[in-house]
Amino acid sequence: MEKIIASRHFDVDETIKSYIVDQLTKLEGEYGKLTSVRVVLEMQKTWYFSEVVLRGKHVDIEAKAQAHDLRAAIDDAIAKTEVQLRKHLDRVHDHAKTPISEVELSQSDLVTDEA
């Protein structure tokens, strides 16, 4: 997965970059078909803005967050991305609906148990 970390109006330390990469590896483990992640960090006065854009096969997710602390802004944006990715995966996966034959069997077991 391609990981792009960019910043506006300030320079990002290597510690922050490695922190972001560590957080993004969790997302990569959940959905193996991700192709790229772009994290844009911006500073305006005392606020830090974080934007995460996640691209993959049938996945386009964007999340934004702001905070007075840079790590808090990063954590919030990545948490929002995780929630959106989880919702997407839940929608995509077929939740193994029970076949009618199994439902009929379970109902017949209930009838015989009650008798």
C-alpha positions as CSV (number, residue, x, y, z in Angstrom):
1,M,0.0,0.0,0.0
2,E,1.3,3.4,-0.9
3,K,1.4,5.8,2.0
4,I,1.7,9.5,1.4
5,I,2.2,11.9,4.3
6,A,2.2,15.6,3.5
7,S,2.0,18.8,5.5
8,R,1.0,22.4,5.0
9,H,2.6,25.4,6.8
10,F,5.0,23.3,8.9
11,D,7.4,20.4,8.6
12,V,6.6,17.0,9.9
13,D,9.1,15.2,12.1
14,E,10.2,11.6,11.4
15,T,8.6,10.6,14.8
16,I,5.2,11.9,13.6
17,K,5.6,10.1,10.3
18,S,6.5,6.8,11.9
19,Y,3.5,7.3,14.3
20,I,1.2,7.8,11.4
21,V,2.6,4.7,9.5
22,D,2.1,2.6,12.7
23,Q,-1.6,3.7,12.9
24,L,-2.2,3.0,9.2
25,T,-0.8,-0.5,9.4
26,K,-3.8,-1.4,11.5
27,L,-6.1,-0.3,8.7
28,E,-4.1,-2.3,6.2
29,G,-4.6,-5.4,8.2
30,E,-8.4,-5.0,8.2
31,Y,-8.8,-4.7,4.5
32,G,-6.1,-6.1,2.3
33,K,-7.3,-4.5,-0.9
34,L,-6.2,-0.9,0.0
35,T,-4.0,0.7,-2.7
36,S,-3.1,4.1,-1.2
37,V,-3.5,6.3,1.8
38,R,-2.9,10.0,1.8
39,V,-2.5,11.9,5.1
40,V,-2.5,15.7,4.9
41,L,-1.6,17.7,8.0
42,E,-2.2,21.4,8.2
43,M,-1.5,24.0,10.9
44,Q,-3.6,27.2,11.2
45,K,-2.8,29.4,14.2
46,T,-3.2,27.0,17.2
47,W,-5.3,24.4,15.4
48,Y,-4.0,21.3,13.7
49,F,-6.1,19.8,10.9
50,S,-5.7,16.2,9.7
51,E,-7.2,14.7,6.6
52,V,-7.0,11.0,5.7
53,V,-7.9,9.8,2.2
54,L,-8.1,6.1,1.8
55,R,-8.3,4.4,-1.7
56,G,-8.7,0.8,-2.6
57,K,-10.7,-1.7,-4.5
58,H,-14.3,-0.5,-4.3
59,V,-13.3,1.8,-1.4
60,D,-13.0,5.6,-1.3
61,I,-13.0,7.0,2.2
62,E,-12.2,10.5,3.4
63,A,-12.1,11.7,7.0
64,K,-11.1,15.0,8.6
65,A,-10.4,16.1,12.1
66,Q,-9.1,19.1,14.0
67,A,-7.6,19.6,17.4
68,H,-5.1,21.7,19.3
69,D,-2.7,18.8,19.5
70,L,-1.3,17.2,16.4
71,R,-1.5,13.6,17.6
72,A,-5.1,14.1,18.7
73,A,-6.0,15.4,15.3
74,I,-4.3,12.4,13.7
75,D,-5.9,9.9,16.0
76,D,-9.4,11.4,15.4
77,A,-9.1,11.3,11.7
78,I,-7.8,7.7,11.7
79,A,-10.5,6.7,14.1
80,K,-13.2,8.1,11.7
81,T,-11.5,6.3,8.9
82,E,-11.7,3.0,10.8
83,V,-15.4,3.5,11.5
84,Q,-16.1,4.2,7.9
85,L,-14.0,1.2,6.7
86,R,-15.8,-1.1,9.3
87,K,-19.2,0.1,8.1
88,H,-18.2,-0.5,4.5
89,L,-16.9,-4.0,5.3
90,D,-20.1,-4.8,7.2
91,R,-22.2,-3.7,4.2
92,V,-20.1,-5.7,1.7
93,H,-19.9,-9.0,3.6
94,D,-22.8,-11.3,3.2
95,H,-23.8,-12.0,6.8
96,A,-24.5,-15.7,6.1
97,K,-28.2,-15.6,6.2
98,T,-29.7,-18.8,7.5
99,P,-31.2,-21.1,4.8
100,I,-34.9,-21.7,5.1
101,S,-34.3,-25.5,5.6
102,E,-32.3,-24.7,8.9
103,V,-35.1,-22.4,10.1
104,E,-37.7,-25.1,9.5
105,L,-35.5,-27.6,11.3
106,S,-35.1,-25.4,14.3
107,Q,-38.9,-24.7,14.4
108,S,-39.7,-28.4,14.2
109,D,-37.3,-29.0,17.1
110,L,-39.2,-26.4,19.1
111,V,-42.5,-28.1,18.4
112,T,-41.2,-31.5,19.4
113,D,-39.7,-30.1,22.6
114,E,-43.0,-28.5,23.6
115,A,-45.0,-31.6,23.1
